[in-house]
Amino acid sequence: MQTRYRWLFPILLSFVLLGGCARAMRPADGFRSAHTDFSQRLRWKDCGGAGRYLTEPYRSDFLESCRSDGDLQFVLVEVQSVILAEDHRSAETVTLVQYYRLPSTVIKSYHLEQQWVYRQGGGGKFGNWEIDSPFPELP
């Protein structure tokens, strides 16, 4: 009876292994966690943590601005819309940012539009999502 089902184990093992590989290669799966992490770090005013999501042309300007504006306080950072490209390697987002600048306590709202891109890791490693647009000066 054991020899009769011997062929079943390799087939089932192949399905499990191939199914895991197919799941790991979808870049869109990591977008939500990347955007959520960026939003939380912005809300907490973790300039370095939020800054690591911006591509190099924009990162240094963001870090300088964020660190020098000690009066800026974020109240809410919430995604409003996400348009994911067909290839799942880029996305356009609109994020509602509510903030105030001390000593004022008047909360202002700004709709932050961002371009996100997926950068594939080298050597078959997982890639990461980055913001490929400048972070604006909030009015």
C-alpha positions as CSV (number, residue, x, y, z in Angstrom):
1,M,0.0,0.0,0.0
2,Q,2.9,2.4,0.7
3,T,4.3,2.0,-2.8
4,R,0.9,2.8,-4.3
5,Y,1.0,6.4,-3.0
6,R,4.7,7.0,-3.2
7,W,4.2,9.4,-6.2
8,L,1.8,11.6,-4.2
9,F,4.3,13.0,-1.8
10,P,6.6,14.6,-4.4
11,I,3.7,16.2,-6.2
12,L,2.2,17.7,-3.1
13,L,5.6,18.9,-2.0
14,S,6.1,20.6,-5.4
15,F,2.8,22.4,-5.1
16,V,3.6,23.7,-1.6
17,L,7.1,24.9,-2.6
18,L,6.0,26.5,-5.9
19,G,3.0,28.2,-4.2
20,G,5.3,29.8,-1.6
21,C,7.6,31.1,-4.3
22,A,4.8,32.6,-6.3
23,R,3.5,34.4,-3.2
24,A,6.9,35.8,-2.3
25,M,7.4,37.4,-5.8
26,R,4.4,39.8,-5.6
27,P,5.7,43.3,-4.8
28,A,2.2,44.7,-4.2
29,D,2.0,42.6,-1.0
30,G,4.5,44.8,0.8
31,F,3.0,48.1,-0.2
32,R,0.4,48.4,2.5
33,S,2.9,47.7,5.3
34,A,5.4,50.2,3.8
35,H,2.8,52.9,3.5
36,T,1.5,52.2,7.0
37,D,5.0,52.3,8.5
38,F,5.8,55.6,6.7
39,S,2.6,57.1,7.9
40,Q,3.2,56.1,11.5
41,R,6.8,57.4,11.4
42,L,5.6,60.7,10.0
43,R,2.9,60.9,12.7
44,W,5.5,60.2,15.4
45,K,7.9,62.7,13.8
46,D,10.5,60.0,13.3
47,C,12.4,61.9,10.6
48,G,15.0,59.3,10.0
49,G,12.5,56.4,9.9
50,A,10.2,58.3,7.5
51,G,13.1,59.6,5.5
52,R,14.3,56.1,4.6
53,Y,11.2,55.7,2.4
54,L,12.2,58.7,0.1
55,T,14.5,58.1,-2.8
56,E,17.9,59.7,-2.6
57,P,17.2,62.9,-4.6
58,Y,14.4,63.8,-2.0
59,R,15.7,62.2,1.2
60,S,18.2,64.8,2.3
61,D,15.8,67.7,1.7
62,F,13.1,65.9,3.7
63,L,15.5,65.2,6.6
64,E,16.7,68.7,6.7
65,S,13.2,70.2,6.7
66,C,11.8,67.7,9.1
67,R,14.6,68.1,11.7
68,S,14.6,71.9,11.5
69,D,10.9,72.4,11.9
70,G,10.5,71.5,15.6
71,D,7.2,73.3,15.9
72,L,5.4,71.0,13.3
73,Q,3.2,68.4,15.0
74,F,1.2,65.8,13.0
75,V,-2.2,64.9,14.2
76,L,-3.4,62.5,11.5
77,V,-1.7,60.8,8.6
78,E,-4.3,58.7,6.7
79,V,-4.4,57.2,3.2
80,Q,-7.3,58.5,1.1
81,S,-6.6,56.7,-2.2
82,V,-4.2,54.3,-3.8
83,I,-3.9,53.6,-7.5
84,L,-1.6,50.6,-8.1
85,A,-0.1,50.2,-11.5
86,E,-1.0,47.1,-13.5
87,D,2.5,45.6,-13.0
88,H,2.2,46.2,-9.3
89,R,5.6,48.0,-9.2
90,S,4.4,51.6,-8.8
91,A,1.5,53.4,-7.0
92,E,0.1,56.8,-6.7
93,T,-1.3,57.8,-3.3
94,V,-3.2,60.6,-1.8
95,T,-2.8,60.9,1.9
96,L,-4.6,63.3,4.3
97,V,-2.2,65.0,6.6
98,Q,-3.5,67.0,9.5
99,Y,-1.0,69.0,11.5
100,Y,-0.4,72.2,13.5
101,R,2.5,74.4,14.1
102,L,3.2,75.5,17.7
103,P,2.4,77.9,19.3
104,S,-0.9,77.7,17.3
105,T,-3.3,74.9,18.0
106,V,-5.3,75.4,14.8
107,I,-5.3,72.1,12.9
108,K,-4.7,72.4,9.1
109,S,-5.3,69.7,6.5
110,Y,-3.2,68.9,3.4
111,H,-3.7,66.3,0.7
112,L,-0.3,64.8,0.1
113,E,0.2,63.2,-3.3
114,Q,3.0,60.8,-3.7
115,Q,4.5,58.5,-6.3
116,W,5.7,55.1,-4.9
117,V,8.0,52.7,-6.7
118,Y,9.1,49.2,-6.0
119,R,12.9,48.6,-6.2
120,Q,13.8,45.0,-6.7
121,G,16.6,43.7,-4.4
122,G,19.8,42.4,-6.0
123,G,20.6,38.7,-6.2
124,G,17.0,37.5,-5.9
125,K,16.4,39.3,-2.6
126,F,13.2,41.0,-1.7
127,G,12.9,44.6,-2.8
128,N,11.4,47.6,-1.1
129,W,8.9,50.4,-1.7
130,E,10.2,54.0,-1.9
131,I,8.6,57.4,-2.4
132,D,9.9,58.9,-5.7
133,S,8.5,62.4,-5.3
134,P,9.5,65.3,-3.1
135,F,7.8,65.9,0.3
136,P,6.3,69.4,0.0
137,E,6.6,72.3,2.4
138,L,3.4,72.3,4.4
139,P,1.6,75.7,4.3
